[in-house]
């Protein structure tokens, strides 16, 4: 019986990290990085077209990056948000990414979190969530099942002190999803579900 599992960034990304900007002063710049990583991730075969970063909202300092590594790890929970949040928690030394009020951390991701990442984001302590978009386009273009999300998902974050910013880099995110949907790739949905 297994007693541990590890999530790690793929080698292509760890090799790229020294060349990533240390600070990303604008939301557009942050999302451009996320969309770029998402596009490369599925082409590298690690998982779906998803990426996320954790950034200091005030300074723009890049704290962590994450991509979906479901296929390369065999772990269904290895979504980009979970990887980025976990690495940020390791980098800050705290499970609560909101513990330091002088350092408001935000999660930037290329679409509204799925039902699993919704909870992970909410419980992480981040103070802001920046997404490229929300809605059915992701499922339509990619074939993924994002789960039964609440209609008032953004309001639920706001009610818990997490600001939500939407529609940053939306067109680019949709382009990546469209390319993924047209590619010959495995859409991994437990219990089927690909139309």
C-alpha positions in Angstrom: 0.0 0.0 0.0 1.3 3.5 -0.9 2.1 5.9 1.9 3.1 9.1 0.0 2.7 10.9 -3.2 4.5 14.0 -4.5 3.4 16.8 -6.9 6.2 18.5 -8.7 6.5 20.9 -11.6 7.5 19.2 -14.9 11.1 19.5 -16.0 10.3 21.9 -19.0 8.8 24.4 -16.5 11.6 24.1 -13.9 14.1 24.7 -16.7 12.1 27.8 -17.8 11.8 29.2 -14.3 15.1 31.1 -14.1 14.0 33.1 -17.1 10.6 34.0 -15.8 10.1 37.6 -14.6 10.6 38.1 -10.9 7.8 40.7 -10.8 4.7 41.1 -12.9 3.4 44.6 -12.3 0.1 44.3 -14.3 -2.8 41.9 -14.3 -2.5 41.6 -18.1 1.2 40.6 -17.8 0.3 38.0 -15.1 -2.4 36.5 -17.2 -0.2 36.5 -20.3 2.3 34.3 -18.4 -0.5 32.0 -17.2 -2.0 31.6 -20.7 1.5 31.0 -22.2 2.2 28.3 -19.6 -1.2 26.7 -20.1 -0.6 26.4 -23.9 2.7 24.8 -23.5 1.6 22.4 -20.7 -0.8 20.3 -22.7 1.6 20.2 -25.7 4.2 18.8 -23.3 1.8 16.1 -22.3 1.6 16.8 -18.6 -2.2 17.4 -18.4 -4.8 19.9 -19.5 -4.4 23.4 -20.8 -4.3 25.0 -17.4 -1.8 27.1 -15.5 -1.9 29.3 -12.4 0.5 31.6 -10.5 0.5 33.1 -7.1 1.6 36.7 -7.0 2.0 39.4 -4.3 -0.9 41.6 -5.4 0.9 44.8 -4.2 4.4 44.3 -5.6 3.8 41.9 -8.4 6.4 39.5 -7.0 6.0 36.1 -8.5 5.7 33.6 -5.6 4.9 30.4 -7.4 3.8 28.8 -10.7 1.7 25.8 -11.3 0.4 23.8 -14.2 -1.9 20.8 -14.5 0.1 17.6 -14.0 -2.7 15.1 -13.8 -1.4 13.0 -16.7 2.3 13.1 -15.7 1.6 12.2 -12.0 -1.5 10.0 -12.3 -3.1 12.1 -9.5 -6.6 13.5 -10.4 -6.2 16.3 -7.9 -3.0 17.7 -9.5 -4.7 20.7 -11.0 -2.7 23.9 -11.7 -4.4 25.8 -8.9 -3.5 23.1 -6.3 0.1 23.0 -7.5 0.5 26.8 -7.5 -1.2 27.2 -4.1 0.8 24.3 -2.5 4.1 25.7 -3.8 3.2 29.1 -2.5 2.4 27.7 0.9 5.8 25.9 0.9 7.5 29.2 -0.2 5.8 31.3 2.6 6.0 28.6 5.2 2.3 28.8 5.9 -0.9 27.0 4.9 -2.6 30.4 5.2 -1.6 32.6 2.3 -3.5 35.4 3.9 -1.7 35.3 7.2 0.5 38.3 6.4 -1.8 41.3 5.9 1.2 43.3 4.5 1.6 40.8 1.7 -1.8 40.2 0.0 -1.4 37.2 -2.3 -3.5 36.5 -5.3 -4.1 33.5 -7.5 -4.1 34.1 -11.2 -5.6 31.3 -13.3 -6.8 30.9 -16.9 -10.4 30.2 -16.1 -12.8 30.0 -13.1 -11.7 27.2 -10.8 -13.4 23.8 -11.2 -15.4 22.5 -8.3 -12.4 21.0 -6.6 -10.2 24.0 -7.1 -13.0 26.3 -5.9 -12.6 24.8 -2.4 -8.8 24.7 -2.6 -8.7 28.4 -3.5 -11.2 29.4 -0.9 -9.3 27.6 1.9 -5.9 28.7 0.8 -6.1 32.2 2.3 -5.4 34.1 -0.9 -7.0 37.6 -0.9 -7.7 37.9 -4.6 -8.6 35.6 -7.5 -8.0 36.7 -11.0 -9.5 34.7 -13.8 -9.5 34.9 -17.6 -13.2 34.1 -17.6 -16.0 31.9 -16.4 -18.8 30.1 -18.1 -19.5 27.1 -20.3 -17.0 27.9 -23.0 -14.3 25.9 -21.3 -16.3 22.7 -21.2 -17.6 23.2 -24.7 -14.2 23.9 -26.2 -12.2 21.2 -24.3 -14.6 18.5 -23.3 -13.7 18.7 -19.6 -16.3 18.3 -16.9 -15.7 21.1 -14.4 -18.3 19.8 -11.9 -21.5 21.4 -10.4 -20.3 24.9 -9.8 -22.6 27.3 -7.9 -24.1 30.1 -10.0 -23.0 32.6 -7.3 -19.4 31.3 -7.1 -17.8 34.8 -7.3 -20.1 36.2 -4.7 -19.2 33.3 -2.4 -15.5 34.2 -2.7 -16.3 37.9 -2.1 -18.4 37.0 1.0 -15.2 35.4 2.4 -13.0 38.4 1.8 -11.5 37.2 -1.5 -11.8 39.8 -4.3 -12.6 38.3 -7.7 -11.4 40.0 -10.9 -12.7 38.5 -14.2 -12.1 38.7 -17.9 -8.3 39.4 -17.9 -6.8 37.7 -21.0 -10.1 36.1 -21.9 -9.6 35.9 -25.6 -6.2 34.3 -25.3 -7.5 31.7 -22.8 -10.3 30.8 -25.2 -7.8 30.5 -28.0 -5.7 28.0 -26.0 -8.9 26.0 -25.1 -10.0 26.0 -28.7 -6.5 24.7 -29.9 -6.6 22.1 -27.1 -10.1 20.9 -28.2 -8.9 20.6 -31.8 -5.7 18.7 -30.8 -5.3 14.9 -30.6 -5.1 14.8 -26.8 -6.6 12.7 -24.0 -9.5 14.5 -22.2 -9.4 12.8 -18.8 -12.8 12.7 -17.2 -13.5 9.9 -14.7 -16.6 8.0 -15.7 -16.4 9.3 -19.3 -18.3 12.4 -20.1 -16.7 13.5 -23.4 -19.4 14.4 -26.0 
